Amino acid sequence: MTSALGEYGVPFLDMAAAVAFIMGLKLMCRVRTARRSVLLLSLGFVLALAGMAIEASSAGSFNIGLALAGLAGGVLLGVSLGYFTKVGPGASVGPWLAAAGGGGAVLLGVAAFLREQSWPWASQLALAEGWRGAAVGLAVFAGSAALVLGALAAVGPAARSAGRAAVVALAASAAGLAAAMMGFAFGDPVVVTVGGLSASAGWSLAQLVARALGARPLDLALGTAGRREGDAYLEVKACGAEEAAMVLESASKVILVPGYGMAVAQAQHALAETAKAVRARGAQVLYAVHPAAGLIPGHMNILLDEAKVDLAEIVDWERANRELADADVALVVGGNDIVNPAAQGDPESAVFGMPFIDVGRAATVFVVKRTLGPGAAGVKNPLFERPNTNMIFGDAKKVLQAIGLELKAAGKVAARAPVKEAA
């Protein structure tokens, strides 16, 4: 009975666990579905543990007492870390958690070399002979790299910089690679799947963050990104189109600030469509135009006219600053120097004294830019580090289209919701 269960039940559990992990990570990409993703990932973990327990029992090497003790210890440690860990900039256990899988792979690899035994259990996926040793060695190397990267993100050059997220992602990627290699050595398809997903996802995220900062991931980790002293951004928050749409859904007053980046991306029509979707939810929408925005005076006005924006909704920078005092959201599209608060607060800045749109007065600020690169003046923008500012990195047209789709989808859901009759 146990043999048959191991032969047919374990592959089914492994496949179900892999599907749960893949779907869970997919749902994790969206804020609205993140809570469901946690449930799916937890289910995948339980299924994987069940498969491993059945396989170990079939091989006659399963000690239920040790297994339960290890599970209880892991749950206690995980809950404690989750409860006390704070999400925010600066040193924390976050980078160490990203690298934890690498540490586990290192310990497992060392144990495999020190203890002579025939492992793993029978599996078509398991590597044999010298290939198995190579996989274990690569796992130990990648796991060690994950621990080093975790240390660099926690207490190293990247600990208090905008590139910290890229270094944490690199640590997670290295830990995933280590886990995948151990999965090949042990012949465990779930470990291979999860490790491969973590490795590829972490590497992709590191590349995205580094590209937005105009650097390479390893340069950010080692503190050799090449920025001038004082130009590096320390505390930058980034979000996606979905998060921006969720804030815009409940906004009563929104100020849109087009800049040169909007012209480059030809995003004026997408901006007008986004404004239309916001206005449909009952919000007041105004376009703040800076006289120096674009290549020539009036450049933004021309583009907004092309997008058939009502002239009554377009205001100059002086009125915009008054309107921003009670605005819920300011959405800057491809602007940099025109919204740089250093124009008023830093006599040493090259933009000091020029008119600027003080978007920081709004309750929430979203800035759509490809990177954190400087504008025409070549200076740092302190706006990007303010606590109420959220960067949305990407092509302005694509970002605005995504925000518009989210707003329209939310509007349809709200329209379908049943209306409760008054008692």
KABEL-V189595 format. One line per field, one symbol per residue. ss: DSSP state (h for helix, s for strand, l for the rest). psi: psi as a letter, one per 30 degrees, with the letter a starting at -180 (. if undefined). burial: 1 if it has 9 or more other C-alpha atoms within 8 Angstrom, else 0. Layout:
ss->???
psi->???
burial->???
This chain:
ss->lhhhhhhhhhhhhhhhhhhhhhhhhhhhllhhhhhhhhhhhhhhhhhhhhhhhhhhhhlllllhhhhhhhhhhhhhhhhhhhhhlllllllllhhhhhhhhhhhhhhhhhhhhhllllllllllllllhhhhhhhhhhhhhhhhhhhhhhhhhhhllllllllhhhhhhhhhhhhhhhhhhhhhhhllhhhhhhhhhhhhhhhhhhhhhhhhllllhhhhhhlllllllllllllllsllhhhhhhhhhlllsssssslhhhhhhllhhhhhhhhhhhhhlllsssssslllllllllhhhhhhhhllllhhhssshhhhhhhhhhllssssslllhhhllhhhhlllllllllllllhhhllssssssllllllllllllhhhhlllsssssllhhhhhhhhhhhhhhhhhhhhhlllllll
psi->eeeeeeeeeeeeeeeeeeeeeeeeeefffkefgeeeeeeeeeeeeeeeeeeeeeeeeefghkjeeeeeeeeeeeeeeeeeeeefkkklllkafeeeeefeeeeeeeeeeeeeefjjljlalkkffkllbeeeeeeeeeeeeeeeeeeeeeeefegafgehlfgeeeeeeeeeeeeeeeeeeeeeefhjeeeeeeeeeeeeeeeeeeeeeeeffhlleeeeefghfgllkffkkeikkkaaeeeeeeefegkfkkkkjkaeeeeefhgeeeeeeeeeeeefgglkkkkjkkfgkaelkgeeeeeeeeghkkfffklleeeeeeefegkekkjkjgldefgjfffffjffkfgkflkljiffflekkkjjleagllaefglkjfeffkfgkkkjklkeeeeeeeeeeeeeeeeeeeefkkkkkk.
burial->000011001110111111111111111101001101111110111111011111111100010000100000000000000000100000100111011111111100110000000001100001100001101111111111111111111111111111111111111111111111111111111111111111111110111111111111101111001000000100111010111111111011111111111110101111111110111000101111110011000111001110101000111110011001011111111111111111110010101100011111111111111110011000101111110011111111101111110111011000000000000
